[in-house]
């Protein structure tokens, strides 16, 4: 199958399987796993942070970050479409008693500075305490401009808030901008980075931050049931992708650009080319939903994430030939 539903569907390569099989391991809850330690040191160094912690998922690393930054009854400011608000099961509220303060996202994925300012609560017993600003980069495949990140995080800091980045795909942003990822992460107190999306590891994310924050993160990870034992087997895959699969993300962006430009030529489709920054192509149709297209493509061996908007995501298991095959199939459907 040509699976364009998400960049989470990647399969480990043979080279990745080989390093996983050969990984030295220990009990990570005891702090004894050398491969986990190596991954955490590598992630901290690459992100410009003091320390890092390896966890099972981005949902878990984001939740751990929120629990470290906020106490019960505090709130975090977050975009309406952000993963930490919309797609993580309400974990901050359910498990941390942390109130989300959702704010409308602008079309470019940012949150307007004046709306951030208006959402920060005064020091008053009637309000939850505003403790944290959460941004996401990339967000829906869109890259937040560095000058915006600088302004938004400075605004939050000036009002006593910490800053967390859901950087699940932050390497997509840095590669496309042609900059070191540290130029993005430098503005944040913590950053969550997913290893199992475009980078291609089978499982895992890392949370990076100060030594003090990561020490606290270990306690929360244990409480959430995230303490893994011989986790070096999967940590080895994380090391592999950070050392080998970052630069190649550019190929996914190039494939997405070709896919988007060709599909934009189909009259029945509205393709968001303006914000096609990285590896995601979003479609809307003048004919309603995409159920018929989705069914047709599945018969051709192509899977897409399609509802009223369709999302096609390029990743390391999608070749240029796969892109051309997909274009031809969609053109055939709309003839």
C-alpha positions as CSV (number, residue, x, y, z in Angstrom):
1,X,0.0,0.0,0.0
2,X,1.0,3.6,-0.6
3,X,0.1,4.9,2.9
4,X,-0.3,8.7,2.9
5,X,-2.5,8.8,6.1
6,X,0.3,10.0,8.3
7,X,4.1,10.0,8.8
8,X,3.5,7.8,11.8
9,X,3.1,4.8,9.6
10,X,6.8,4.4,8.7
11,X,8.4,1.0,9.1
12,X,11.9,0.5,10.5
13,X,14.5,-0.2,7.9
14,X,16.9,-3.1,8.1
15,X,19.7,-0.9,9.2
16,X,17.5,0.4,12.0
17,X,16.5,-3.2,13.0
18,X,20.2,-4.1,13.1
19,X,21.1,-1.4,15.6
20,X,18.1,-2.2,17.7
21,X,19.1,-5.9,17.8
22,X,22.7,-5.0,18.8
23,X,21.8,-2.3,21.4
24,X,23.4,-2.5,24.8
25,X,20.6,-2.4,27.4
26,X,20.0,-2.1,31.1
27,X,17.1,-1.2,33.4
28,X,16.2,2.4,32.5
29,X,14.1,2.9,35.6
30,X,17.3,2.3,37.6
31,X,19.1,4.7,35.2
32,X,21.2,1.8,33.9
33,X,20.4,1.6,30.2
34,X,23.4,2.9,28.2
35,X,21.4,3.2,24.9
36,X,18.7,5.3,26.6
37,X,21.4,7.5,28.2
38,X,23.1,8.0,24.8
39,X,19.8,8.9,23.2
40,X,18.9,11.4,25.9
41,X,22.4,13.0,25.7
42,X,22.2,13.3,21.9
43,X,18.7,14.8,22.0
44,X,19.7,17.3,24.7
45,X,22.8,18.3,22.7
46,X,20.9,18.7,19.4
47,X,18.1,20.8,21.0
48,X,20.5,22.9,23.0
49,X,19.0,21.9,26.3
50,X,20.7,20.6,29.5
51,X,19.0,17.3,29.7
52,X,16.4,15.0,28.1
53,X,14.1,12.1,29.0
54,X,12.9,9.3,26.7
55,X,9.3,8.3,26.8
56,X,6.9,6.1,24.9
57,X,5.0,8.9,23.0
58,X,4.7,12.5,22.2
59,X,1.4,12.6,24.1
60,X,3.3,11.4,27.2
61,X,6.2,13.9,26.8
62,X,3.8,16.8,26.3
63,X,1.8,15.8,29.3
64,X,5.0,15.4,31.4
65,X,6.0,18.9,30.4
66,X,2.7,20.3,31.4
67,X,2.8,18.6,34.8
68,X,6.3,19.9,35.4
69,X,5.4,23.5,34.5
70,X,1.9,23.7,36.1
71,X,0.3,22.8,39.4
72,X,-3.3,21.8,40.1
73,X,-5.6,24.7,39.2
74,X,-3.0,26.4,37.0
75,X,-3.7,26.9,33.3
76,X,-1.8,26.8,30.0
77,X,-2.5,28.9,27.0
78,X,-2.7,26.9,23.8
79,X,-4.1,27.1,20.2
80,X,-7.5,25.7,19.4
81,X,-6.0,23.3,16.9
82,X,-2.9,22.4,18.9
83,X,-2.2,18.7,19.6
84,X,-1.7,19.4,23.3
85,X,-5.3,20.7,23.5
86,X,-7.3,18.9,20.8
87,X,-5.7,15.5,20.2
88,X,-4.3,14.2,23.5
89,X,-7.4,13.1,25.3
90,X,-7.7,16.1,27.7
91,X,-4.8,14.5,29.7
92,X,-3.7,17.8,31.3
93,X,-7.2,18.4,32.7
94,X,-8.0,14.8,33.5
95,X,-4.7,13.7,35.0
96,X,-3.1,17.0,36.1
97,X,-6.1,19.2,37.0
98,X,-4.5,21.8,34.6
99,X,-7.0,24.1,32.8
100,X,-6.4,24.7,29.1
101,X,-7.1,28.2,27.8
102,X,-7.6,27.6,24.1
103,X,-7.1,30.5,21.8
104,X,-8.0,30.7,18.1
105,X,-5.2,30.0,15.7
106,X,-4.5,32.3,12.8
107,X,-4.4,30.9,9.3
108,X,-0.6,30.6,9.5
109,X,-0.9,28.5,12.6
110,X,0.2,31.2,15.0
111,X,-1.7,32.7,17.9
112,X,-2.0,36.4,17.6
113,X,0.0,38.2,20.3
114,X,-2.9,40.4,21.3
115,X,-4.9,37.3,21.9
116,X,-2.2,35.8,24.0
117,X,-2.0,38.9,26.1
118,X,-5.8,39.1,26.5
119,X,-5.8,35.5,27.7
120,X,-3.2,35.9,30.5
121,X,-5.1,36.1,33.7
122,X,-4.5,38.8,36.4
123,X,-3.4,37.7,39.9
124,X,-6.9,37.4,41.2
125,X,-8.5,34.6,43.3
126,X,-11.3,34.3,40.7
127,X,-9.0,33.0,38.0
128,X,-6.8,30.1,37.4
129,X,-3.1,31.0,37.4
130,X,-1.7,31.4,33.9
131,X,1.6,29.5,34.0
132,X,2.5,28.3,30.5
133,X,2.3,29.1,26.8
134,X,2.3,26.1,24.5
135,X,3.2,26.5,20.9
136,X,3.4,23.9,18.1
137,X,6.0,23.9,15.3
138,X,5.2,22.6,12.7
139,X,1.5,22.9,13.1
140,X,-0.6,21.3,10.4
141,X,2.6,21.2,8.4
142,X,3.0,25.0,8.7
143,X,6.3,26.6,10.0
144,X,6.0,29.3,12.6
145,X,8.3,32.2,11.7
146,X,11.3,32.7,14.1
147,X,10.4,36.4,14.7
148,X,6.9,35.3,15.7
149,X,8.3,32.7,18.1
150,X,10.7,35.2,19.6
151,X,7.9,37.8,20.1
152,X,5.4,35.3,21.5
153,X,7.7,33.6,24.0
154,X,9.1,37.0,25.1
155,X,5.5,38.2,25.8
156,X,4.8,35.1,27.8
157,X,8.0,35.4,29.8
158,X,7.4,39.1,30.6
159,X,4.2,38.0,32.2
160,X,5.7,35.2,34.3
161,X,4.8,32.3,32.0
162,X,7.1,29.5,30.9
163,X,7.2,28.4,27.3
164,X,6.8,24.8,26.0
165,X,7.2,23.7,22.4
166,X,5.3,20.7,21.0
167,X,8.1,20.1,18.5
168,X,6.9,16.7,17.3
169,X,8.0,17.8,13.8
170,X,10.4,20.6,14.7
171,X,13.1,19.0,12.6
172,X,10.8,19.4,9.5
173,X,10.8,23.1,10.3
174,X,14.5,23.4,10.8
175,X,15.4,21.4,7.7
176,X,13.0,23.5,5.5
177,X,14.4,26.8,6.9
178,X,18.0,25.5,6.5
179,X,18.9,26.3,10.1
180,X,20.0,24.3,13.2
181,X,17.1,23.2,15.3
182,X,18.6,25.0,18.2
183,X,17.6,28.3,16.5
184,X,14.0,27.3,17.1
185,X,14.3,25.5,20.5
186,X,16.4,28.3,22.1
187,X,13.2,30.3,22.8
188,X,11.6,27.5,25.0
189,X,12.0,26.2,28.5
190,X,11.1,22.7,27.2
191,X,10.5,20.9,23.9
192,X,8.9,17.6,23.0
193,X,10.4,15.9,19.9
194,X,8.8,12.9,18.3
195,X,11.1,10.2,16.9
196,X,8.4,8.1,15.3
197,X,6.9,10.5,12.8
198,X,8.9,11.8,9.8
199,X,12.2,10.7,11.4
200,X,11.0,7.1,11.2
201,X,11.7,5.4,14.5
202,X,9.1,2.8,15.4
203,X,8.2,4.3,18.8
204,X,9.2,7.1,21.2
205,X,9.6,10.8,21.9
206,X,12.1,12.9,24.0
207,X,11.4,15.8,26.3
208,X,14.3,18.2,26.5
209,X,14.8,20.9,29.1
210,X,16.8,22.0,32.1
211,X,18.3,19.5,34.5
212,X,15.9,20.5,37.1
213,X,12.9,20.1,34.9
214,X,14.0,16.7,33.6
215,X,14.6,15.5,37.2
216,X,11.0,16.3,37.9
217,X,10.0,14.7,34.6
218,X,11.4,11.4,35.8
219,X,9.0,11.4,38.7
220,X,6.0,12.2,36.5
221,X,7.0,9.6,33.9
222,X,7.1,6.9,36.6
223,X,3.7,8.0,37.9
224,X,2.2,7.9,34.5
225,X,3.4,4.3,34.0
226,X,6.0,5.4,31.5
227,X,9.0,3.9,33.2
228,X,10.4,1.3,30.8
229,X,13.0,-1.3,31.6
230,X,15.3,-2.5,28.8
231,X,14.2,0.4,26.7
232,X,17.6,0.6,24.9
233,X,16.2,-1.6,22.2
234,X,13.9,1.2,21.1
235,X,16.2,4.0,22.1
236,X,18.7,2.7,19.6
237,X,16.2,3.3,16.9
238,X,15.9,6.9,18.2
239,X,19.7,7.4,18.0
240,X,19.7,6.0,14.5
241,X,17.1,8.4,13.2
242,X,18.6,11.5,14.8
243,X,22.0,10.6,13.3
244,X,20.7,9.5,9.8
245,X,17.2,10.7,9.0
246,X,17.0,14.4,9.8
247,X,18.4,15.9,6.5
248,X,16.4,13.5,4.4
249,X,13.2,15.1,5.6
250,X,13.7,17.6,2.8
251,X,12.8,14.8,0.3
252,X,9.4,14.5,1.9
253,X,8.9,18.3,1.5
254,X,9.9,18.1,-2.1
255,X,7.5,15.2,-2.7
256,X,4.7,17.1,-1.0
257,X,5.3,20.1,-3.1
258,X,5.0,18.1,-6.3
259,X,1.9,16.4,-5.1
260,X,0.3,19.6,-4.1
261,X,1.1,21.5,-7.3
262,X,-0.2,18.7,-9.5
263,X,-3.4,18.2,-7.5
264,X,-4.0,22.0,-7.5
265,X,-4.5,21.7,-11.3
266,X,-7.7,19.6,-10.8
267,X,-10.7,21.9,-10.9
268,X,-12.7,20.1,-8.3
269,X,-9.9,20.4,-5.7
270,X,-8.9,23.3,-3.5
271,X,-5.3,22.8,-2.4
272,X,-3.6,25.0,0.2
273,X,-0.4,25.8,-1.6
274,X,0.4,29.0,0.4
275,X,1.0,27.0,3.6
276,X,2.4,23.9,2.0
277,X,5.6,24.3,3.9
278,X,6.7,20.8,4.7
279,X,5.4,17.3,4.2
280,X,1.6,17.7,4.4
281,X,-0.9,18.4,1.6
282,X,-4.4,19.5,2.5
283,X,-7.3,19.3,0.1
284,X,-10.8,20.6,0.1
285,X,-13.4,19.6,-2.5
286,X,-16.2,21.5,-4.2
287,X,-18.1,18.2,-4.3
288,X,-18.4,17.7,-0.5
289,X,-16.6,15.0,1.5
290,X,-13.8,12.7,0.2
291,X,-15.4,9.3,1.1
292,X,-15.8,8.3,-2.6
293,X,-12.3,9.4,-3.4
294,X,-10.9,7.6,-0.4
295,X,-12.7,4.4,-1.4
296,X,-11.5,4.6,-5.0
297,X,-7.9,5.2,-3.9
298,X,-8.0,2.3,-1.5
299,X,-9.0,0.0,-4.4
300,X,-5.9,1.3,-6.1
301,X,-3.7,0.5,-3.1
302,X,-3.5,4.1,-1.8
303,X,-4.6,5.2,1.7
304,X,-5.4,8.8,2.7
305,X,-6.8,10.5,5.7
306,X,-10.0,11.9,4.3
307,X,-13.1,13.4,5.8
308,X,-14.4,16.9,4.8
309,X,-10.8,17.8,4.4
310,X,-8.2,15.4,3.1
311,X,-4.6,15.2,4.4
312,X,-1.9,13.5,2.4
313,X,1.4,13.1,4.3
314,X,4.8,12.3,2.8
315,X,7.4,10.3,4.7
316,X,10.4,8.1,4.2
317,X,8.3,5.1,3.0
318,X,6.8,7.2,0.2
319,X,8.9,7.4,-3.0
320,X,8.8,9.8,-5.9
321,X,7.2,7.0,-7.9
322,X,4.5,6.6,-5.2
323,X,3.8,10.3,-5.5
324,X,3.4,10.1,-9.3
325,X,1.2,7.0,-8.9
326,X,-1.1,8.9,-6.5
327,X,-1.3,11.9,-8.7
328,X,-2.4,9.8,-11.7
329,X,-5.0,7.9,-9.6
330,X,-6.6,11.1,-8.3
331,X,-6.6,12.6,-11.8
332,X,-8.3,9.5,-13.0
333,X,-11.0,9.8,-10.3
334,X,-11.8,13.4,-11.2
335,X,-12.0,12.8,-15.0
